[in-house]
Amino acid sequence: MSAPWTPRPWHCHRNSHYWQFGNDTNGQIGDVCALKFDGGGELDNESEQQATARLIAAAPDLAEVAIWADQNADNQEISHDDFRVEITVRLRAALAKAKGETA
């Protein structure tokens, strides 16, 4: 399935100053720019910044789940149970990535 955004999988990492997100093909795509700094120039809430970066990195995965569900919601060739199982597996994997957990 082709999407209009930078190809996934996206990941996040921290450089020396802030969190970034990107992929292996394109490298850095962007920064988590809404940073909070204290007087010494350090991140005020490191865990919030990391969580934001993870959520951004998981956005294409979450969107792909929504696109798949939309495209297959009325597909008569997929049983209701198979659809429910597939959407649950895909959604749990995307949410785990957003939360920094293993699927």
Long-range contacts (C-beta under 8 A, 24 or more apart in sequence): 1-64, 1-67, 1-68, 3-60, 3-63, 3-64, 3-67, 5-60, 5-63, 6-60, 8-60, 8-61, 8-64, 9-60, 9-61, 10-56, 10-57, 10-58, 10-59, 10-60, 10-61, 11-57, 12-50, 12-53, 12-54, 12-56, 12-57, 13-53, 14-50, 14-53, 18-43, 18-49, 19-49, 19-50, 19-52, 19-53, 20-53, 21-53, 21-56, 21-57, 30-56, 32-56, 50-100, 51-100, 54-97, 54-98, 54-99, 54-100, 55-98, 57-97, 57-98, 58-94, 58-95, 58-97, 58-98, 61-93, 61-94, 61-97, 61-98, 62-94, 62-95, 62-98, 64-90, 64-94, 65-90, 65-91, 65-94
